[in-house]
Amino acid sequence: MDLVRDVLDKQLVDRHGAKMGRVDGIVAELRPGRPPELIAVETGSVAMARRIG
């Protein structure tokens, strides 16, 4: 998915320009017969640990 390439590990910035951390995980809902729907982006050490295994 392009979403993973384009969003994962990118810097999050709030509307005032303050850095909020990096995107450590992406949550998507898989639906039969329809494209996946983005539900949330995750940040923090727990999401990063799940990726690393």
N, C-alpha and C positions, 0 to 999 in steps of 0.2 A: 504494500500500500504506500502511496506517496505520503500519506499522512504521517506514517512512522518516520520516514526519511526527513520530512519537512518540519516536524514538531518535536520529536523526541530529542532530549538533551539540549533544546534551545532555551535561551534566557527568557524568563517571564518578566515583563515590565508593567507596572500599573499605569493608570492614565496620567499620573503626575511625573512619570519617568523614573520612579524608584524601582530598583531591581528587587525581585521577589523570589529568586531562585530559578532552578532549571526544571523543565518537564522531565519527570522520572518515570512516568507511566501514562498509558492511555487506556481508558475504559470504553469499550464499544459493545453495543447490543447486537447480536446476530439474530436476524429475523428471516424465516423461510421465505424465499422468493423475492426478497427485497435487499437492497444494499445495507451494509452495516451502518448503524447510527452511533455517532459519537455521544457518549454520555458524560464523560468527565476527563479531565487531565489530573494526574496525581503528581505531587511533589513530596520530597522528604526521604528520609533514610529507609523507611519501611518499603516504599515503592521501589527504591533503588535495590534493596536487598532481594526483593522478589525477582527482579530482572537478572541479577547476578547468580542467584540460585544458592 
